[in-house]
Amino acid sequence: MKRLARTLAVASAAGSLLLLAAPASQAAAPAGSAPCVDVTTANAAGDGRISVCPQGGSTYRVTGFIETSLPYDAWNGPICSAWFIKLGTSYKSGPIVCAQPNVPTSKNTFDYTTTLSAAPTGAWLQQVWI
């Protein structure tokens, strides 16, 4: 019984040290703020990852990437893939990447801040034409 209690105490202390050693970039959102929205997806439009995290007030940091292997369409204009950030019942368009002539894969890595009209509730990746 003493051995079990000692093992649990050591494991608890080790877990506490791991939490204290977490880098600032992985720190929890400020108290009272919405959590980050993290989405990773792969579909016919492309694949990517997006993270939308509160920075205070209505400011959010948006990071991730978007990649597409869609073909270039010389007749109808560029075919693109875009992230859309869901804001309750509305949305805001996010990062975009478009197919390029004679390039098999196009990729866009992003890291920026933006102002959103509401807390994000999700995100999705879809094909768009511009």
C-alpha positions as CSV (number, residue, x, y, z in Angstrom):
1,M,0.0,0.0,0.0
2,K,2.9,2.4,0.9
3,R,4.5,1.6,-2.5
4,L,1.3,2.4,-4.4
5,A,1.0,5.8,-2.5
6,R,4.6,6.6,-3.2
7,T,4.3,5.7,-6.9
8,L,1.2,7.9,-7.2
9,A,2.9,10.8,-5.5
10,V,6.0,10.5,-7.8
11,A,3.8,10.3,-10.9
12,S,1.7,13.3,-9.8
13,A,4.9,15.4,-9.2
14,A,6.3,14.4,-12.6
15,G,3.1,15.4,-14.3
16,S,3.1,18.8,-12.5
17,L,6.6,19.4,-13.7
18,L,5.7,18.6,-17.3
19,L,2.8,21.1,-17.2
20,L,5.1,23.8,-15.8
21,A,7.6,23.1,-18.6
22,A,5.1,23.6,-21.4
23,P,6.2,26.3,-23.9
24,A,4.3,29.6,-24.0
25,S,3.0,28.8,-27.5
26,Q,1.1,25.9,-25.9
27,A,-0.2,27.8,-22.9
28,A,-3.9,27.9,-22.3
29,A,-6.0,30.8,-23.6
30,P,-6.5,33.6,-21.1
31,A,-9.2,33.0,-18.5
32,G,-12.7,33.9,-19.7
33,S,-11.7,33.7,-23.4
34,A,-12.9,31.3,-26.0
35,P,-10.6,28.3,-26.7
36,C,-8.7,27.9,-29.9
37,V,-10.4,26.4,-32.9
38,D,-8.0,23.8,-34.5
39,V,-9.0,21.9,-37.7
40,T,-7.0,19.5,-39.8
41,T,-8.5,18.2,-43.0
42,A,-7.9,16.5,-46.3
43,N,-10.4,16.4,-49.1
44,A,-10.8,16.8,-52.9
45,A,-10.0,20.6,-52.6
46,G,-6.7,20.0,-50.8
47,D,-5.3,19.5,-47.3
48,G,-4.3,21.7,-44.5
49,R,-4.4,22.8,-40.9
50,I,-5.8,26.0,-39.4
51,S,-5.7,27.2,-35.8
52,V,-7.6,30.3,-34.8
53,C,-6.7,31.5,-31.2
54,P,-8.0,34.5,-29.2
55,Q,-5.4,37.2,-28.5
56,G,-7.7,39.5,-26.5
57,G,-10.9,41.3,-27.4
58,S,-12.0,40.5,-31.0
59,T,-8.4,39.9,-32.2
60,Y,-7.4,36.3,-33.2
61,R,-4.2,34.8,-34.4
62,V,-4.6,32.5,-37.5
63,T,-1.9,30.0,-38.2
64,G,-1.4,26.9,-40.4
65,F,-1.2,25.9,-44.0
66,I,-3.2,25.0,-47.1
67,E,-2.1,22.9,-50.0
68,T,-3.8,21.9,-53.2
69,S,-3.1,19.5,-56.1
70,L,-6.0,20.8,-58.1
71,P,-5.3,21.2,-61.8
72,Y,-4.8,24.6,-63.4
73,D,-7.7,25.4,-65.7
74,A,-6.6,27.8,-68.5
75,W,-10.2,28.2,-69.8
76,N,-12.1,29.0,-66.6
77,G,-9.4,30.8,-64.6
78,P,-7.5,29.5,-61.5
79,I,-9.0,26.8,-59.4
80,C,-8.3,27.5,-55.7
81,S,-8.7,26.0,-52.3
82,A,-9.7,28.3,-49.4
83,W,-10.3,28.1,-45.6
84,F,-13.5,29.5,-44.2
85,I,-13.8,30.4,-40.5
86,K,-17.2,29.7,-39.1
87,L,-18.5,32.4,-36.8
88,G,-21.8,31.2,-35.4
89,T,-24.3,31.5,-38.3
90,S,-21.9,33.4,-40.5
91,Y,-18.4,32.9,-41.8
92,K,-15.2,34.8,-42.8
93,S,-13.1,33.7,-45.7
94,G,-9.5,32.8,-44.7
95,P,-6.3,31.9,-46.4
96,I,-6.4,30.7,-50.1
97,V,-4.1,28.9,-52.5
98,C,-4.6,28.6,-56.2
99,A,-3.3,26.1,-58.8
100,Q,-0.4,27.4,-60.9
101,P,0.4,26.4,-64.5
102,N,2.9,23.5,-64.7
103,V,3.2,23.2,-60.9
104,P,1.9,19.9,-59.4
105,T,1.2,21.2,-55.9
106,S,0.7,24.8,-54.5
107,K,1.1,25.5,-50.8
108,N,0.5,28.6,-48.6
109,T,1.7,28.7,-45.1
110,F,0.2,31.5,-43.0
111,D,0.5,33.3,-39.6
112,Y,-1.4,36.5,-39.1
113,T,-3.8,38.3,-36.8
114,T,-7.3,39.4,-37.7
115,T,-10.4,40.9,-36.1
116,L,-13.5,38.6,-36.0
117,S,-17.1,39.7,-35.5
118,A,-17.8,36.7,-33.2
119,A,-15.9,33.9,-31.6
120,P,-15.0,31.2,-34.1
121,T,-16.8,27.9,-33.8
122,G,-15.2,25.9,-36.6
123,A,-13.5,26.0,-40.0
124,W,-13.7,24.2,-43.3
125,L,-11.7,23.8,-46.5
126,Q,-13.3,24.0,-49.9
127,Q,-12.7,24.5,-53.6
128,V,-13.4,28.0,-55.0
129,W,-13.0,29.7,-58.3
130,I,-11.8,33.3,-58.6
